[in-house]
Amino acid sequence: MKVDEIVYPVEKELEYFEGYFSSVMKSEVPLLDKVTHYLVKRKGKQIRPLFVLLCAKMFGETNAKCYDAATLVELLHTATLVHDDVVDDANERRGYFSVNALWKNKIAVLVGDYMLSRILLLSLEKDNTDLLAIIARSVREMSEGELLQIEKARKLDITEEVYFEVIIKKTASLIATCCEAGCLATGNQKDREVFKEFGEKVGLAFQIVMNNNGIEYANQKMRQIGAEAKYLLANYPDNEAKKSLLGLVDYTMNRTK
């Protein structure tokens, strides 16, 4: 499926989300507002909010909590990118200058911190403590994944088991959070674990193809995990959202960095 076909079931919702996210990022501090406006302007394909909104759409119409869920995961994703660019001393991301390249490390770290604070405040203001709990879990897992990778890289003892543990924590945990949050935002407690597992498998497949493009074993592993992700949705009723989620699995496996 093409991107516009995948987006179609939530096209209007994604458009509304973009405006909502921009409003959440606004600040009365001119410098902060300038930096956050720059971040909003350089946004990518918004894959993570798309996962949230499509998973929510599987169970009915999009409500206000769905937009909050999408906003929380996008705030977390953006904050981690800003902090990662500082850690990696990166001057560019997605063809744009990084925040630290334009405004130096101190401002970049503080902007990332501001976005993390918005996660806390937005969750408390809207009484979305259930969403905050899974966002906090994702923060913990991503931090653990980064530190585990650093530790193992120093010791040069990364086995396949450790490699999967690292990418589950670093990348797959956030996609898992997107899918679980989308389900949870509709009030569905029953299916949240299934959608968490679905997101984890999609995230795994995505990270494998980014790190090992062209290696036959890695491609086989990626396809296997992608098929397992699709199978998790097999018993759910067919609808446009499900069709797009299945298409999104293929899209994430076939895209490059």
Secondary structure, DSSP 8 states (H G I E B T S, - for coil): --HHHHHGGGHHHHHHHHHHHHHHH--SSHHHHHHHHHHHHT----HHHHHHHHHHHTTSS--HHHHHHHHHHHHHHHHHHHHHHHHTT--EETTEE-HHHHHHHHHHHHHHHHHHHHHHHHHHHTT-HHHHHHHHHHHHHHHHHHHHHHHHHHHT---HHHHHHHHIIIIIHHHHHHHHHHHHHTT--TTHHHHHHHHHHHHHHHHHHHHSTT-HHHHHHHHHHHHHHHHHTTTS---HHHHHHHHHHHHHHH---
